[in-house]
Amino acid sequence: MHAYKTDEIINIAQKGTSNEWELLLDFINSYQGDDDDIIGLKLFLNDHLDKNPREALLSFVLDIKSSKPKELKYYRLTRMPNWALAAVATLLLVSGLLINHYEYKDSIHMSDDALPIYLSSEVAWLNKGMAQYKKGDYNAALINFEKLNSDTGLYYAAICNELTANYTESVKKLNGVPVTSVFYSKAQIRLAAVYFELGKLDQAKDVLNNVKPSDALDAQRIKSIKIHLY
């Protein structure tokens, strides 16, 4: 039997034929593995057997993705004389970091998209936290994320602390995200931004020198932070 991935499951729910959906349901119902996403999704669908499980899944995904969280802008830039700007521009060009300052100057702190995740025992807290998070109510979301015993909860709690300027607590949580987590690289990039706010510039640079971006957005954030550091 074909082993489905989470992205593939959602894609079939959205665009698949009836036959593809039935094959997918057979896979989920017979699943005996240890993937938390699949296990939670199995429980989620079973909880909606009295309705239309496919529509319930699509409704849940659309609700989580319907709006993007607010972004906390960063405006604290120091005006520099023209000769200094020329020197900085030369440095950035040599180091390969010559990018548009006006495009990235205010994106050092950015929110991540809310996630549709199906962790069975934590689904109530997680869903409520994500709903509050995507509305920009970070203090309320933090309370729910801190109830989760997972790296997802830890990472999003760290973001909430970061976006409410509680940097010391954010550092603690970001440092707690394990190397094996899918959020590890993103957590390290955020750690550098928070270190910058705390005036720990050497630590911020050290973090950035040892992190690899997992996607284009991560690469953009690294560039944005480096502009403020160098």
Salt bridges, closest charged atoms under 4 A:
GLU8 OE2 - HIS2 NE2 3.04
ASP63 OD1 - LYS134 NZ 3.61
GLU71 OE2 - LYS68 NZ 3.81
GLU71 OE1 - LYS73 NZ 3.12
ASP112 OD1 - ARG190 NH2 2.74
ASP112 OD1 - ARG221 NH1 2.87
GLU146 OE2 - LYS173 NZ 3.28
GLU162 OE2 - HIS109 ND1 2.61
GLU162 OE1 - ARG190 NH1 2.77
GLU169 OE1 - LYS172 NZ 3.87
GLU169 OE2 - LYS173 NZ 3.58
GLU197 OE1 - ARG76 NH2 3.19
GLU197 OE2 - HIS109 NE2 2.74
ASP215 OD2 - LYS186 NZ 2.98
ASP218 OD1 - LYS186 NZ 3.00
